[in-house]
Amino acid sequence: MTRYAQNTSVPVDRSRAEIERTLARYGATGFGYQWERREVPVNPPRTYGPKTEQREYASIIFMFKDRRIRLDMPMPTEREAGSGARAEAAVRQRWRVLSLVIKAKLETVASGISTLEAEFLANVVTEDGRTIGEVIVPKLTEAVRSGRLLPAHSEITHTQRKVTCPKCRRVWRTERHTIQEIGRRRASPVRGKR
């Protein structure tokens, strides 16, 4: 099976500029591009030789409304592609695919078929700089097995949080206790709050 844009000659710069124009056309309020080299495990793992390698990642970051979205794209290595020329061709192909994916998702949102959050959920950037996908995907197997995506009610801990008692409506300060323990421990009410 041939892959989309497998033999493309479109340069990476032109694909990146096309992505920026597409985002602007659909109403993005910000755009950025970055690349970095990361030390990653060799895949598939080797029996002999180095266990890690340098891999380049390209990232497209853009803003829609109050959402920051980041798409990280690992670039193929020369070892994976077989030669430098094949690696360059694979890089061009990935940029064409990224352009297609972004256009398709934004058109889906513009047509009212889906929402921006649904289309880019895994790529939404959290306050700590990680994407939702980076937070959730490592826990996905456990969540599917247990049937719960979020932790159980008794597993939620609070550190220096204010909690309102459902019975007396007083605000209590808690420190490193589970929600179930809040009702059992002595806590001092926050003065002036009701």
Secondary structure as UniProt FT lines:
FT   TURN            4..7
FT   HELIX           12..25
FT   TURN            26..27
FT   STRAND          30..41
FT   STRAND          52..64
FT   TURN            65..66
FT   STRAND          67..74
FT   HELIX           78..81
FT   HELIX           84..110
FT   TURN            111..112
FT   HELIX           116..119
FT   HELIX           121..123
FT   STRAND          124..125
FT   TURN            127..128
FT   HELIX           132..136
FT   HELIX           137..139
FT   HELIX           140..146
FT   HELIX           153..155
FT   STRAND          157..164
FT   TURN            166..168
FT   STRAND          171..178
FT   HELIX           179..182
FT   TURN            183..184
FT   TURN            191..192
//
